[in-house]
Amino acid sequence: MTLQASSDDKVYWVVVADEAIAIVYARDSLSGPLRELFSLDNEAAQMKMDQLISDSGGRSFDSHGKGRHTMTSEKADPKKTAAAAFAKRIAGRIARVMHDGSCRGFALVAAPRFLGVLRNAISVATNAEPYATVDKEVVGQDTDVIEKLLR
C-alpha cells in the first residue's frame, strides 16, 4: 500500500537544468517563492571528449566484397549519450514524485540544447506534462531570475 501525501505536503517542482547540472526547487503554490531541494551532477558532461572515448572505432569488413572501413562514423556522440542518460536520471526523479503523489506538478527551465532531450526522457518516464517550460540557460543564477521567467 502506498501512502498518499496530504494536500498540504504537496509541492510544485521547478527543475532548472543543463547537460552538467540540474537543480530542483520546490514551491508551495504556482507563484510561491522557490526553495532548493537538491541538485544532480552529470560528471560525464565535465569530461573532455578524449576521456569519454576509450579507443577508436576499429575496422570492419564489408558485408560483401573485400573492402574494409572504419567504424568511427557509426559511433554515437558520447556527449549526447551522456546528456540523454542524465536527462533520463532527472526524468526518473520526476516520475517518482508524480507517482507517489507528493508533487502537484513540475516546470522545466533548461538550456535550449538540452530541453528537447529532457522533454523526451520525461515523456518516456511519465505521462505528465510540465505546467511551464522555459528554454533559457539559467543554472546557477539567483532564484529571483527563475521566478520572473515562470510568471
Secondary structure by P-SEA (a helix, b strand, c coil): cbbbbccccbbbbbbbbcccbbbbbbbcccccbbbbccccccccccccccccccccbbbbbcccccbbbbcccccccaaaaaaaaaaaaaaaaaaaaaaaccccccccccccccaaaaaaaaaaacccccccccccccccccaaaaaaaac
